[in-house]
């Protein structure tokens, strides 16, 4: 999976974006690992992954550095990312996100 620009959740599903809706999209469950994380306003964090993954923003917004460029992602958006390390900063309202890794 190559790095690509953000997408809207509404392009994938008519359901309201939630952890359960993301789980429902990634079936069968045993083929995926999901991680739910929340970060406070202004908090800087790093996402490190040894595998390609998809990042879904449930609430809030954040800035993520992809290939040296800052990209803003807000609630209701997602981005598919290649394995690697990504610097992120939560926006003023903080951020809640779900990371999904394929086990296959």
C-alpha positions as CSV (number, residue, x, y, z in Angstrom):
1,X,0.0,0.0,0.0
2,X,1.6,3.2,-1.1
3,X,1.2,6.5,0.7
4,X,-1.9,8.3,-0.6
5,X,-3.9,11.4,0.1
6,X,-6.6,11.4,2.7
7,X,-10.1,10.2,2.0
8,X,-13.5,10.8,3.5
9,X,-15.2,8.1,5.6
10,X,-18.4,8.8,3.8
11,X,-16.8,7.5,0.6
12,X,-16.4,4.1,2.2
13,X,-19.5,3.7,4.4
14,X,-23.0,5.3,5.1
15,X,-22.6,4.4,8.8
16,X,-21.6,7.0,11.3
17,X,-17.8,6.8,11.9
18,X,-17.0,5.0,15.1
19,X,-14.7,2.3,16.3
20,X,-17.4,-0.3,15.7
21,X,-18.0,1.0,12.2
22,X,-14.3,0.7,11.4
23,X,-14.3,-2.9,12.8
24,X,-17.3,-3.8,10.7
25,X,-15.4,-2.5,7.6
26,X,-12.4,-4.7,8.3
27,X,-13.7,-8.3,8.3
28,X,-13.0,-11.1,9.0
29,X,-11.9,-9.7,12.4
30,X,-9.1,-12.2,12.8
31,X,-7.4,-10.7,9.7
32,X,-7.0,-7.2,11.2
33,X,-5.6,-5.6,14.4
34,X,-7.2,-2.3,15.5
35,X,-5.8,0.2,18.0
36,X,-7.8,3.0,19.5
37,X,-5.7,6.0,20.7
38,X,-6.6,9.5,22.1
39,X,-4.2,12.4,22.4
40,X,-4.7,15.7,24.2
41,X,-4.7,19.1,22.5
42,X,-1.3,20.1,21.2
43,X,0.2,16.8,22.2
44,X,3.0,15.6,19.8
45,X,3.2,11.8,19.2
46,X,4.8,9.4,16.8
47,X,3.1,6.6,15.0
48,X,5.5,3.8,14.2
49,X,4.5,0.8,12.1
50,X,6.3,-2.1,10.6
51,X,3.4,-2.8,8.2
52,X,1.1,-0.7,6.0
53,X,-1.9,0.6,7.9
54,X,-4.9,2.8,7.7
55,X,-5.5,5.7,10.1
56,X,-9.1,6.8,10.8
57,X,-9.8,10.0,12.7
58,X,-12.9,9.6,14.9
59,X,-12.8,13.0,16.6
60,X,-10.7,16.1,16.5
61,X,-7.9,16.7,14.1
62,X,-4.1,16.4,13.8
63,X,-1.2,17.3,11.6
64,X,0.9,14.3,10.3
65,X,4.2,14.5,8.5
66,X,4.1,12.3,5.4
67,X,7.2,12.2,3.1
68,X,8.4,15.4,4.7
69,X,5.2,17.3,4.1
70,X,2.6,18.3,6.8
71,X,-0.9,17.0,6.1
72,X,-3.9,18.0,8.2
73,X,-6.5,15.3,8.9
74,X,-9.8,15.9,10.6
75,X,-12.6,13.8,12.0
76,X,-14.3,11.8,9.3
77,X,-11.1,11.4,7.3
78,X,-8.7,8.6,6.8
79,X,-5.3,8.0,5.2
80,X,-3.6,4.8,4.1
81,X,0.1,4.8,5.0
82,X,3.1,2.7,4.3
83,X,5.2,1.2,7.0
84,X,7.4,3.8,8.7
85,X,7.5,6.5,11.4
86,X,5.1,9.5,11.3
87,X,5.3,12.6,13.5
88,X,1.9,13.9,14.5
89,X,0.5,16.8,16.5
90,X,-3.0,16.9,17.9
91,X,-5.1,20.0,17.1
92,X,-6.6,22.3,19.8
93,X,-9.4,19.9,20.6
94,X,-7.2,16.8,20.7
95,X,-7.7,13.8,18.6
96,X,-9.1,10.3,18.8
97,X,-8.0,7.8,16.1
98,X,-8.1,4.2,15.1
99,X,-5.1,2.5,13.4
100,X,-5.9,-0.7,11.4
101,X,-3.2,-3.2,10.5
102,X,-3.8,-6.2,8.2
103,X,-2.6,-9.6,9.6
104,X,-2.5,-11.1,6.1
